[in-house]
Amino acid sequence: MSDQPTAARSLAVIFFFTCYLAAAYGLGLYLFAVLLPDMRAELGFDYGAVGLMSGLAQAGYLVAALIAGPLTPRLGGIRLVFLSILVSGIALAAIAGVHAVWLLGLGLVVLAAAAAAIWVPMVEVVSRFIPENRRAMVFGIFSSAGGYGALVNGLVVPPLLLTIGWRQVWLDLGLITLLLTAIGYLVMRRLGMARRAGTTAVRAPSIFKRAALAALLRSKRVRLFWLFNFCISIGYLPFQTYLAAYLRNELGYSVIATGHLWTVFGATAAAGGAVLGLLADRIGIRRTMMVSLALLFSAGAIMAFVPMSLLPFIAAGCFGVSYGSIYGLTPAYVAKMLPPEHGSTIFGFSNVMVGIGGILGNLLGGYSQDLTGGLRAIYIGVAVAAAVLISLAWRMDDDRVAGDRRL
């Protein structure tokens, strides 16, 4: 059976992979933060251990992103996604039984690595099974998957926590993830999708493929794209990491009001990927990136200079739409500008740059608080980072040029 996109294949990819991304990110990695107080109370670890586990999990994400890029064309994107979500489901269920802090940390590292290994192959999978004029929208939906999971976390997990406890929450989520994995695999196998990408009758020698990839890795355009991804996390992650502290400690928000603002962020992030994905299919991915980054700039400027009345809620909405879309627009750009056999490798390295930028952004945010005595400087930095990102996006190749694969 050929790899041509069909309606059934497209729907299967969109539905199941959105579920897998929501489970791995929104209901997996984000679940740790929701259950943290109860887990600390029972297992007896301090916030220093939380920081160490989070750092190790980030390292696991970086390593997996680096490996998943070159592994995708060898194993096949579909196969790697299913292997990764299988590992994620097992890890989720296994965390329910941990009684030692180091085992919890190991579980989080495995979850983070599996999440990266699910996301990186999406470039190849979407390139194979989604029509080109719908790819940006699909990547937008995938980008919003974490928002869907975060909404479920906020609505469903708290009442479950009160009735069945944190261990059962982890176990139930793991079992549901494994069930969805089995169903998705059977569906995609029936549709002829659960195999490596088809090849042409005459294959180029591997030395020529490696030479073409090496030339891409040395190109200024690819390095510009990696720099863009590095700066993304410097702009986005500190905004989110320090938002609750800024609202409550410096702007005087109550716990309830802070929760309402986070709900605005979650809802707009869940919708932002699909909305700007549709826009990208109409006006181009690069232009839509600049729209998304303009929203980030607006959010940072509001929080830094006019955080009064309802304006922080508007900032949260701008940030949510931008955050929910940007991580889908970047792989959509790669899928448009590169052939699948190189796209996964380039995107894998891009995710490494995202992770490094995230670590640096959060460290700079904490240092700026120590240096200035407040968190306002972080949001000035967010606005500056957004302006730099807009200038970088402006220098990137225009994806609207037909047949352009010059990244």
HELIX and SHEET records of a PDB file:
HELIX    1   1 ALA A    7  LEU A   21  1                                  15    
HELIX    2   2 ALA A   22  LEU A   29  3                                   8    
HELIX    3   3 TYR A   30  LEU A   43  1                                  14    
HELIX    4   4 TYR A   47  LEU A   75  1                                  29    
HELIX    5   5 GLY A   77  ILE A   95  1                                  19    
HELIX    6   6 VAL A  101  TRP A  119  1                                  19    
HELIX    7   7 MET A  122  PHE A  129  1                                   8    
HELIX    8   8 GLU A  132  ARG A  134  5                                   3    
HELIX    9   9 ARG A  135  SER A  143  1                                   9    
HELIX   10  10 ALA A  145  ARG A  190  1                                  46    
HELIX   11  11 SER A  206  ARG A  218  1                                  13    
HELIX   12  12 LYS A  220  THR A  241  1                                  22    
HELIX   13  13 LEU A  243  ALA A  245  1                                   3    
HELIX   14  14 TYR A  246  GLU A  250  3                                   5    
HELIX   15  15 VAL A  255  ILE A  283  1                                  29    
HELIX   16  16 ILE A  285  PHE A  305  1                                  21    
HELIX   17  17 LEU A  311  MET A  337  1                                  27    
HELIX   18  18 PRO A  340  THR A  372  1                                  33    
HELIX   19  19 ARG A  376  ARG A  395  1                                  20    
END                                                                             
